[in-house]
Amino acid sequence: MSGVGYRQLWAVDPREWRAAGAAWAGLTGPLDRRIGGLRASGGRLRDGWSGAAATAADHRLAVLGAELASIAPALIEVDQLLAELAGRLTAAKARLTEAVARADAAGLLVDRSGGVRADPARAQPTERAGVAAAGVAAALRRALDGAATADRVAADRLAELARDAGTGWASPPPPGRPAPGAAPALVSAWWSGLTPAQRRWLIGREPALVGRLDGVPVAARDQANRLQLDGWRAELLAERRRLLSRVPPGPLAPLRLHAVAGRLAGLDALADRLTSGGPPRAYLLGLDPAGEGRVVVALGDPDHADRVLTHVPGMTAGLDDAPGELGRVARVLERCAALAPGERSAAVLWLDYDAPDLLTEAASTGQARDAGGALHRFQEGLRASHDGPPARQTVLGHSYGSVVVGVAAREHGLDADALVFVGSPGVGASHAGELGVPPGEVWASTAPDDVIRAARPPEELGRRALLRTVPLAAVVGWPGQTGHELWFGHDPSDPGFGGRVFGSGRGGHTGYWDPGNPALDGMARVVLGR
């Protein structure tokens, strides 16, 4: 498609590129089976053969297995770059469609070669029509240029992969790894200093390191984490076997078995989404099956998006909830695509903290404070790995997730252009100015029937109890309460907090993402900066 023409762009179907990428990624399954077969053969040889020849054969099988394993990241990389090509072409086609609609509204025709002229069946040509034609022609050119750039980038990356296939997929990197908790900017600089072959070696040999390093490009983290999916599932299956093997079972065994089953179901649903081919393509940026389970997954590629949303869920969220939370993320992205079809947006489900399970836990900021540093590093990592002009970054917290976002912003700082709080019990701050984002970029919404409105602070609960038991308190009043205080501070949906408020329809504590709820449009418009 180099030198993309109007007819080519109009006719191209991005879904075909996504399907081609998914087919390449699907080859990792047969590859894994072949590697497993080699390992099994090696085991049988070791059981019945010894000596120098046996040692040489065993070594050769190990080398073949390593060579096959080194191919897996490249297969996933092909899927990634073709999905990225499909995304860029989708945006270019949207801009093309918008330009043609502008032409029609102005009484202009666009011919098959992309030329713009007045429609003789409509108004007579005027100076104003000439200006409109020039504007349409410029819009068409931007769409075609975007498609041509996408084609060139994809072709260059495919050519690089082909060259690497001839010289070796992987080679060991130099000694030294980033220290735990290293600043994402330092991680990014370290990664940039490696050759492609060295990066693939790390992805294939040390996926646990690469998969969770903030500052490493999203594509590399996705490759590394996808390679670990089978291992994570095996961990959960082993945990279930241990629970079933206990005789007699402990009193909490049914609850623990139920929790493991939930995490397994969540992991399987997530794996299905990862292999479905999208759109938008999903990128696995982190997963930990232990405890309640943690997961970080993006819809769309944050490293190449114009707008990036990070969604932080609240109480009881865990690996079993990941599919539902990802559905909420997807609905915001769908509204962004509808409102700005020519722009590329991505959204991340960030569930990399221990969310409270009980109200007694949710009554404290302890777990929010524990999460603050990780969220801070993640946002810095998104900025460090982004390719091209900086994206507009928005961080959204729902319910207790809004406490996580607020505490992280106040105590650590968040690399974000906007913060959004929905269904919030307070954000650990008394005013928007404490949160460190540009003025006018703190947003909030609370549904009129959201029970979170009852999340009054301990002082207020004490006041209510006192009023019920000591009538004199009703006479003298209770000092210090404004009526806008929630459990974790001033209600961010109150104009007095200093932020901006967008409306929500009725839907309780979780209805903000329901189709037709104005809150859904509100969230999308903040992400887009409109």
Phi and psi in degrees as a GROMACS rama.xvg file:
@    title "Ramachandran Plot"
@    xaxis  label "Phi"
@    yaxis  label "Psi"
@TYPE xy
-58.0658  141.974  SER-2
63.956  53.4718  GLY-3
-61.0126  130.143  VAL-4
-102.161  168.656  GLY-5
-58.1334  -48.4175  TYR-6
-64.5872  -36.8385  ARG-7
-62.999  -47.4445  GLN-8
-66.9627  -38.6521  LEU-9
-63.8866  -34.2262  TRP-10
-89.3447  -21.4082  ALA-11
-65.9696  143.75  VAL-12
-115.153  105.333  ASP-13
-58.3059  -24.4216  PRO-14
-61.2627  -30.7976  ARG-15
-66.3721  -35.5843  GLU-16
-69.6677  -39.8088  TRP-17
-62.0827  -43.9979  ARG-18
-62.5467  -39.6514  ALA-19
-63.2201  -43.0061  ALA-20
-62.5865  -43.602  GLY-21
-62.2758  -35.1696  ALA-22
-64.5349  -40.5376  ALA-23
-64.2812  -45.2719  TRP-24
-62.4222  -33.0959  ALA-25
-64.1127  -17.8807  GLY-26
-70.7359  -12.8855  LEU-27
-65.0632  -28.8322  THR-28
-63.8974  -56.9432  GLY-29
-57.8739  -34.634  PRO-30
-63.637  -44.2691  LEU-31
-61.6606  -39.6692  ASP-32
-65.4504  -37.548  ARG-33
-67.6071  -40.758  ARG-34
-63.064  -42.4463  ILE-35
-61.2184  -38.5243  GLY-36
-63.6129  -39.9205  GLY-37
-63.6748  -41.6404  LEU-38
-65.1534  -41.2531  ARG-39
-63.7158  -40.8156  ALA-40
-62.8095  -41.1443  SER-41
-62.0843  -39.4483  GLY-42
-63.7141  -41.3473  GLY-43
-66.1819  -38.7232  ARG-44
-63.8319  -42.9908  LEU-45
-63.7943  -31.4694  ARG-46
-70.2445  -29.1643  ASP-47
-126.926  11.9186  GLY-48
-145.584  134.339  TRP-49
-139.254  168.94  SER-50
109.42  -179.03  GLY-51
-62.5779  -42.349  ALA-52
-64.5507  -39.8865  ALA-53
-63.9322  -41.3068  ALA-54
-63.0056  -42.917  THR-55
-64.3492  -41.8302  ALA-56
-64.5414  -41.5921  ALA-57
-62.4892  -41.9805  ASP-58
-63.1723  -41.6118  HIS-59
-64.7432  -40.8573  ARG-60
-63.6838  -38.0834  LEU-61
-65.2204  -40.7715  ALA-62
-63.7558  -43.8826  VAL-63
-61.6268  -41.2971  LEU-64
-62.9322  -41.284  GLY-65
-66.1515  -38.7197  ALA-66
-64.8014  -41.2421  GLU-67
-65.8691  -41.8615  LEU-68
-62.3234  -32.2471  ALA-69
-68.8825  -16.2192  SER-70
-78.0999  -28.6269  ILE-71
-55.3291  -47.8257  ALA-72
-58.8509  -34.7866  PRO-73
-67.4267  -36.8767  ALA-74
-62.98  -42.7321  LEU-75
-66.2526  -36.2195  ILE-76
-63.7363  -38.6384  GLU-77
-60.8965  -43.6545  VAL-78
-59.0268  -44.6576  ASP-79
-61.2069  -48.732  GLN-80
-71.0367  -31.694  LEU-81
-73.106  -33.5355  LEU-82
-66.3679  -39.6033  ALA-83
-64.3382  -42.1418  GLU-84
-58.7449  -44.7111  LEU-85
-61.5215  -40.1598  ALA-86
-64.6046  -42.6267  GLY-87
-66.7312  -38.1933  ARG-88
-68.3693  -36.7186  LEU-89
-60.918  -44.1917  THR-90
-64.6605  -40.7607  ALA-91
-64.9764  -40.7302  ALA-92
-65.588  -35.6309  LYS-93
-63.7876  -41.2085  ALA-94
-66.4581  -36.6947  ARG-95
-63.8453  -45.9327  LEU-96
-61.5868  -40.8557  THR-97
-64.0634  -39.7721  GLU-98
-65.6237  -40.7578  ALA-99
-65.5669  -38.1191  VAL-100
-64.6252  -38.572  ALA-101
-62.3534  -40.8976  ARG-102
-62.1587  -44.7192  ALA-103
-62.61  -41.2167  ASP-104
-65.4606  -27.2636  ALA-105
-93.7639  6.04663  ALA-106
74.8936  33.7049  GLY-107
-116.718  158.937  LEU-108
-115.329  144.555  LEU-109
-114.574  118.225  VAL-110
-83.7666  -179.26  ASP-111
-67.1884  -18.8418  ARG-112
-94.6023  0.47543  SER-113
91.4072  8.14962  GLY-114
-74.2713  148.869  GLY-115
-117.151  129.666  VAL-116
-149.165  165.899  ARG-117
-69.0454  145.361  ALA-118
-82.5758  111.903  ASP-119
-63.815  -21.1726  PRO-120
-81.0068  -3.62496  ALA-121
-120.723  -144.464  ARG-122
-63.6422  151.524  ALA-123
-68.5539  145.653  GLN-124
-56.2901  137.083  PRO-125
-134.534  171.785  THR-126
-61.3774  -37.2337  GLU-127
-64.1463  -38.5201  ARG-128
-64.1247  -35.8073  ALA-129
-64.5134  -39.6163  GLY-130
-64.0038  -42.6762  VAL-131
-62.5728  -40.8596  ALA-132
-62.4872  -40.0504  ALA-133
-64.3791  -39.1061  ALA-134
-65.5046  -41.2436  GLY-135
-65.6896  -42.4816  VAL-136
-61.0174  -39.7642  ALA-137
-65.637  -39.5912  ALA-138
-65.1902  -40.3687  ALA-139
-61.8251  -41.3166  LEU-140
-64.7014  -39.723  ARG-141
-62.5956  -40.5643  ARG-142
-63.993  -45.2424  ALA-143
-67.3182  -38.9132  LEU-144
-63.5367  -40.0758  ASP-145
-61.6727  -41.8766  GLY-146
-66.1197  -41.1783  ALA-147
-64.8463  -39.5753  ALA-148
-64.0832  -43.2409  THR-149
-60.1209  -42.9143  ALA-150
-63.8179  -43.148  ASP-151
-65.9426  -43.7124  ARG-152
-62.1925  -45.7182  VAL-153
-63.6694  -42.4429  ALA-154
-63.4415  -40.6746  ALA-155
-64.7719  -42.1847  ASP-156
-69.3038  -37.7088  ARG-157
-65.5683  -38.8618  LEU-158
-64.3437  -38.0761  ALA-159
-63.8563  -41.7625  GLU-160
-61.5776  -42.2433  LEU-161
-63.0867  -40.9683  ALA-162
-63.6001  -42.3683  ARG-163
-63.7861  -32.1546  ASP-164
-61.7758  -30.6207  ALA-165
-82.6448  -23.2444  GLY-166
-107.369  -4.21268  THR-167
115.123  131.061  GLY-168
-71.9154  -30.4948  TRP-169
-146.336  150.18  ALA-170
-147.372  146.374  SER-171
-60.9382  140.09  PRO-172
-79.7102  167.388  PRO-173
-65.9176  162.367  PRO-174
-60.6445  157.286  PRO-175
104.362  133.237  GLY-176
-135.254  153.893  ARG-177
-60.3858  140.531  PRO-178
-67.6588  151.606  ALA-179
-53.9871  132.862  PRO-180
76.739  13.109  GLY-181
-60.4465  149.15  ALA-182
-60.6853  135.524  ALA-183
-54.7382  -33.7197  PRO-184
-63.4909  -38.518  ALA-185
-69.4228  -39.7016  LEU-186
-61.2506  -44.2586  VAL-187
-61.2203  -41.4424  SER-188
-65.4936  -41.2805  ALA-189
-61.2875  -46.1557  TRP-190
-64.7051  -40.5082  TRP-191
-63.48  -26.4988  SER-192
-80.3418  -5.31029  GLY-193
-89.9852  153.085  LEU-194
-79.3583  161.02  THR-195
-54.8742  -39.2343  PRO-196
-65.7535  -38.4012  ALA-197
-67.0555  -37.9574  GLN-198
-64.4896  -42.389  ARG-199
-65.9357  -34.0743  ARG-200
-61.8666  -45.0051  TRP-201
-64.9945  -42.0249  LEU-202
-60.6857  -43.5955  ILE-203
-76.8395  -34.9023  GLY-204
-97.6373  -28.7022  ARG-205
-130.438  55.816  GLU-206
-63.429  -30.8655  PRO-207
-64.5842  -32.8116  ALA-208
-71.8962  -53.193  LEU-209
-65.5042  -38.5005  VAL-210
-63.2722  -24.1702  GLY-211
-115.881  8.44878  ARG-212
-82.8537  108.77  LEU-213
-66.7054  128.615  ASP-214
111.749  -21.4955  GLY-215
-77.0072  140.574  VAL-216
-54.1557  147.378  PRO-217
-55.7536  -41.1542  VAL-218
-60.9005  -42.9637  ALA-219
-67.3101  -41.2788  ALA-220
-63.4087  -40.3592  ARG-221
-62.8566  -44.7232  ASP-222
-59.5294  -47.7989  GLN-223
-62.7362  -42.9801  ALA-224
-73.121  -34.0303  ASN-225
-63.962  -32.8476  ARG-226
-67.3249  -17.8735  LEU-227
-98.6051  -2.76408  GLN-228
-58.2038  -46.0564  LEU-229
-62.0965  -38.7154  ASP-230
-65.2515  -41.5319  GLY-231
-64.3628  -39.0956  TRP-232
-66.3292  -38.13  ARG-233
-62.6119  -36.1363  ALA-234
-61.0963  -45.1766  GLU-235
-66.8128  -39.9739  LEU-236
-64.1644  -39.0158  LEU-237
-65.5899  -39.7191  ALA-238
-62.0248  -40.8189  GLU-239
-65.0726  -40.8458  ARG-240
-62.9058  -39.1861  ARG-241
-62.563  -42.2134  ARG-242
-65.8728  -39.0001  LEU-243
-72.1261  -24.545  LEU-244
-84.1743  -9.40055  SER-245
-74.8124  122.942  ARG-246
-129.682  117.159  VAL-247
-77.5626  157.517  PRO-248
-68.1903  149.311  PRO-249
-70.8326  164.374  GLY-250
-64.3959  -23.8261  PRO-251
-97.0269  5.66713  LEU-252
-56.6256  -44.7473  ALA-253
-59.8377  -40.655  PRO-254
-66.4236  -41.227  LEU-255
-68.2647  -39.4877  ARG-256
-63.2723  -40.5315  LEU-257
-62.641  -40.5872  HIS-258
-65.5784  -42.1384  ALA-259
-63.4147  -41.6384  VAL-260
-61.3906  -38.4917  ALA-261
-64.6568  -42.2637  GLY-262
-67.2604  -38.1847  ARG-263
-62.0625  -44.6371  LEU-264
-62.789  -41.157  ALA-265
-64.0875  -41.5006  GLY-266
-65.4822  -41.9758  LEU-267
-65.2543  -41.0829  ASP-268
-64.9048  -38.7307  ALA-269
-64.9789  -42.2221  LEU-270
-62.2484  -38.2051  ALA-271
-61.8125  -41.4574  ASP-272
-66.7173  -36.2378  ARG-273
-66.2361  -30.0986  LEU-274
-100.832  0.84184  THR-275
-74.1403  -20.401  SER-276
87.6982  -1.17035  GLY-277
72.3097  -154.011  GLY-278
-87.4728  160.999  PRO-279
-77.1644  157.8  PRO-280
-63.8493  142.107  ARG-281
-94.859  140.842  ALA-282
-121.061  122.07  TYR-283
-88.8519  112.604  LEU-284
-104.728  -3.6348  LEU-285
172.154  146.309  GLY-286
-158.986  139.755  LEU-287
-142.271  113.444  ASP-288
-79.471  -6.02241  PRO-289
-72.1135  157.571  ALA-290
61.5723  -131.04  GLY-291
-80.3206  -12.8749  GLU-292
91.8778  138.268  GLY-293
-126.564  150.061  ARG-294
-155.416  142.493  VAL-295
-129.89  118.412  VAL-296
-141.772  138.38  VAL-297
-108.465  144.033  ALA-298
-105.012  116.342  LEU-299
85.4763  160.68  GLY-300
-92.0206  106.237  ASP-301
-60.5076  -26.317  PRO-302
-71.4038  -16.0339  ASP-303
-127.159  16.2034  HIS-304
-94.0009  155.401  ALA-305
-82.6149  -28.475  ASP-306
-134.844  134.982  ARG-307
-132.261  126.632  VAL-308
-108.224  134.357  LEU-309
-111.523  119.958  THR-310
-105.739  122.061  HIS-311
-112.262  109.974  VAL-312
-78.5249  175.265  PRO-313
-113.591  -144.433  GLY-314
-53.2483  139.673  MET-315
72.4356  -0.765773  THR-316
-66.8701  136.375  ALA-317
-157.706  -171.331  GLY-318
-59.8204  -34.0083  LEU-319
-67.2927  -23.9803  ASP-320
-89.7413  -7.74866  ASP-321
-55.1989  -44.5495  ALA-322
-59.0961  -41.8941  PRO-323
-66.6118  -43.3643  GLY-324
-65.25  -36.5852  GLU-325
-65.8938  -31.6802  LEU-326
-62.5438  -38.4923  GLY-327
-64.5369  -43.7078  ARG-328
-58.5734  -43.2122  VAL-329
-63.8554  -36.186  ALA-330
-68.1955  -35.1228  ARG-331
-64.6489  -42.9683  VAL-332
-62.0027  -38.8961  LEU-333
-62.0662  -40.0434  GLU-334
-68.6843  -37.3436  ARG-335
-61.1505  -42.6711  CYS-336
-65.3491  -36.2395  ALA-337
-70.8677  -37.1234  ALA-338
-81.3713  -29.1806  LEU-339
-139.842  72.0469  ALA-340
-64.6381  -20.6908  PRO-341
-89.4086  -1.3703  GLY-342
-108.657  155.863  GLU-343
-106.118  120.698  ARG-344
-118.024  150.817  SER-345
-135.815  155.454  ALA-346
-141.167  142.735  ALA-347
-117.789  129.9  VAL-348
-86.332  113.156  LEU-349
-107.222  97.1979  TRP-350
-120.353  62.7244  LEU-351
-111.233  42.5355  ASP-352
-149.941  164.02  TYR-353
-85.8463  95.9079  ASP-354
-72.1604  145.214  ALA-355
-61.0077  142.674  PRO-356
-102.103  -26.5985  ASP-357
-120.756  155.011  LEU-358
-60.8343  -33.3472  LEU-359
-63.8475  -34.7228  THR-360
-73.4526  -40.5364  GLU-361
-69.7442  -11.4366  ALA-362
-80.1951  -3.30315  ALA-363
-119.357  153.504  SER-364
-87.4027  5.98432  THR-365
-56.1458  -49.0478  GLY-366
-71.9323  -28.3362  GLN-367
-66.8311  -41.7741  ALA-368
-66.0765  -38.3474  ARG-369
-61.6275  -31.2457  ASP-370
-84.3083  -17.6513  ALA-371
-57.9463  -46.6516  GLY-372
-63.6503  -38.9896  GLY-373
-66.6416  -41.7523  ALA-374
-66.356  -39.6238  LEU-375
-57.7798  -48.4853  HIS-376
-65.8554  -38.4997  ARG-377
-61.9765  -45.0596  PHE-378
-64.552  -39.3886  GLN-379
-64.2681  -36.3784  GLU-380
-64.8275  -40.105  GLY-381
-59.4019  -39.7163  LEU-382
-69.9351  -40.058  ARG-383
-69.4249  -34.5936  ALA-384
-91.537  -5.56028  SER-385
-67.0272  138.885  HIS-386
-105.24  122.652  ASP-387
99.8932  -168.594  GLY-388
-55.7945  144.903  PRO-389
-55.7388  139.355  PRO-390
-81.7981  156.275  ALA-391
-77.6032  120.5  ARG-392
-108.067  127.337  GLN-393
-121.888  135.098  THR-394
-115.294  126.205  VAL-395
-118.734  130.521  LEU-396
-117.984  132.651  GLY-397
-110.274  132.798  HIS-398
56.431  -126.676  SER-399
-62.465  -24.4191  TYR-400
-60.0072  -28.4083  GLY-401
-69.2922  -29.3342  SER-402
-68.0023  -42.2136  VAL-403
-57.8978  -47.9078  VAL-404
-65.2004  -45.6469  VAL-405
-63.9131  -45.7494  GLY-406
-65.4621  -41.1482  VAL-407
-62.6805  -42.7481  ALA-408
-64.6243  -41.2719  ALA-409
-76.5783  -39.243  ARG-410
-93.999  -27.2654  GLU-411
-118.724  -28.1445  HIS-412
88.1658  139.236  GLY-413
-121.472  131.699  LEU-414
-76.7936  81.8249  ASP-415
-142.934  150.263  ALA-416
-93.828  -19.0815  ASP-417
-153.936  148.748  ALA-418
-120.63  141.846  LEU-419
-130.443  132.699  VAL-420
-122.476  123.658  PHE-421
-125.106  138.19  VAL-422
55.2954  46.8062  GLY-423
-92.2243  137.971  SER-424
-90.2934  19.5322  PRO-425
108.21  157.293  GLY-426
-123.078  18.0135  VAL-427
74.7189  22.0038  GLY-428
-144.815  154.849  ALA-429
-98.2518  -12.2394  SER-430
-154.925  148.086  HIS-431
-58.5109  -29.5469  ALA-432
-64.0371  -15.2308  GLY-433
-81.2508  -6.92039  GLU-434
-97.0743  -5.60883  LEU-435
77.9559  15.9777  GLY-436
-108.593  165.284  VAL-437
-56.2702  147.994  PRO-438
-55.032  139.632  PRO-439
81.706  5.11557  GLY-440
-115.691  23.2951  GLU-441
-109.421  121.434  VAL-442
-125.131  152.735  TRP-443
-154.309  156.102  ALA-444
-152.428  136.432  SER-445
-134.77  124.732  THR-446
-65.5956  147.599  ALA-447
-62.5646  -23.2148  PRO-448
-111.115  20.8144  ASP-449
-76.5778  126.583  ASP-450
-65.0619  -15.3217  VAL-451
-61.7629  -19.4754  ILE-452
-62.6954  -19.6726  ARG-453
-88.3419  1.50622  ALA-454
-78.7194  68.2452  ALA-455
-79.0486  155.224  ARG-456
-68.8814  162.996  PRO-457
-54.4243  -37.7099  PRO-458
-61.4181  -39.8068  GLU-459
-68.8291  -39.7654  GLU-460
-62.9606  -39.3526  LEU-461
-63.8802  -39.4406  GLY-462
-60.741  -44.4896  ARG-463
-64.5797  -40.6073  ARG-464
-62.9671  -40.7247  ALA-465
-65.4899  -41.2671  LEU-466
-61.8041  -31.736  LEU-467
-74.703  -26.2145  ARG-468
-108.668  -24.7622  THR-469
-125.987  95.6049  VAL-470
-55.6755  -29.4298  PRO-471
-60.92  -30.4425  LEU-472
-61.6873  -30.4807  ALA-473
-68.6568  -23.7213  ALA-474
-83.9622  -46.04  VAL-475
-82.2996  -15.667  VAL-476
80.7391  -176.788  GLY-477
-134.89  119.275  TRP-478
-76.1597  155.177  PRO-479
91.5651  -5.98495  GLY-480
-104.56  137.144  GLN-481
-101.631  -13.3046  THR-482
91.9311  -7.26546  GLY-483
-117.018  14.3295  HIS-484
-90.5767  129.047  GLU-485
-107.092  -172.797  LEU-486
-61.156  -37.116  TRP-487
-111.509  32.2665  PHE-488
116.662  -168.71  GLY-489
-61.0008  135.8  HIS-490
-60.0385  116.962  ASP-491
-67.3295  -14.5265  PRO-492
-85.4995  -3.15395  SER-493
-86.3882  128.689  ASP-494
-53.317  -26.9096  PRO-495
-67.9977  -13.209  GLY-496
-71.3369  -23.0836  PHE-497
98.1524  2.78775  GLY-498
-97.7537  -164.647  GLY-499
-119.394  145.06  ARG-500
-116.64  135.114  VAL-501
-118.12  149.979  PHE-502
-76.888  160.369  GLY-503
-139.214  143.735  SER-504
-80.2659  178.883  GLY-505
-70.7721  143.963  ARG-506
173.493  8.86369  GLY-507
70.1748  -153.001  GLY-508
-80.9513  -16.9478  HIS-509
-123.719  10.4989  THR-510
-89.7375  5.90401  GLY-511
-63.0742  -25.2845  TYR-512
-98.3567  5.63958  TRP-513
-66.4722  141.091  ASP-514
-56.4149  135.145  PRO-515
89.5939  -12.9698  GLY-516
-74.2373  125.323  ASN-517
-60.0065  -20.1323  PRO-518
-62.9587  -31.8623  ALA-519
-64.0823  -44.3956  LEU-520
-63.2166  -39.4149  ASP-521
-60.3981  -44.8634  GLY-522
-63.1356  -44.4155  MET-523
-62.7448  -40.2388  ALA-524
-67.0288  -34.0659  ARG-525
-66.002  -44.0898  VAL-526
-57.5178  -41.6558  VAL-527
-78.5484  -14.9761  LEU-528
76.6506  35.3861  GLY-529
